[in-house]
């Protein structure tokens, strides 16, 4: 047994929002009782996602793995305080973010003065205004439809080069945007789950996701335009 029942059951708070017959309650009970089979399945299901998200903070595969391990320990130790106000999944990933942020604070010895300011608060437009019509009946609409990826996207999406471009673009996003789009579009979280994990309002989550997706789209379009120009030059 990975941990003793007394370690996790001391001062246990009964989740008021979980029915005892629900799968969530059964999972919680098994984890609190130290069921290794259930814990192993839970780790297999979520460990990869924990490491991927941690990597956005520490930028070192070994350190990301350590953060994920710290997360599992903290998660098990916190089960006694779990009250069911969120799902176990969001509780787990909220724990990961706390561990990752703490690790980043320990690793960073100094930051530039400019880093004090939150880039998410920038008033700069998400998309270049020249992309839109500025007069007439269709003012505010696209001047030209965004380039379709269907033309050569199906082939290029299979290539490691485009995947690398996406990863690089993702790393350039402000932290809050990167967290939201990673959870929503990479890990498949629902909007509600992201709000729970990141302690965001629904409106904030939506704005951050929109900005992140717009920035990534610009990065991808720039990549395709460059690749297309190189192809014509050849």
Secondary structure as GFF3:
##gff-version 3
##sequence-region A 1 234
A	DSSP	alpha_helix	5	9	.	.	.	ID=ss1
A	DSSP	alpha_helix	23	32	.	.	.	ID=ss2
A	DSSP	alpha_helix	36	58	.	.	.	ID=ss3
A	DSSP	alpha_helix	61	78	.	.	.	ID=ss4
A	DSSP	three_ten_helix	79	81	.	.	.	ID=ss5
A	DSSP	alpha_helix	88	107	.	.	.	ID=ss6
A	DSSP	three_ten_helix	113	116	.	.	.	ID=ss7
A	DSSP	three_ten_helix	119	121	.	.	.	ID=ss8
A	DSSP	three_ten_helix	129	131	.	.	.	ID=ss9
A	DSSP	alpha_helix	150	156	.	.	.	ID=ss10
A	DSSP	alpha_helix	160	171	.	.	.	ID=ss11
A	DSSP	alpha_helix	175	181	.	.	.	ID=ss12
A	DSSP	pi_helix	182	186	.	.	.	ID=ss13
A	DSSP	alpha_helix	191	198	.	.	.	ID=ss14
A	DSSP	alpha_helix	202	233	.	.	.	ID=ss15
###
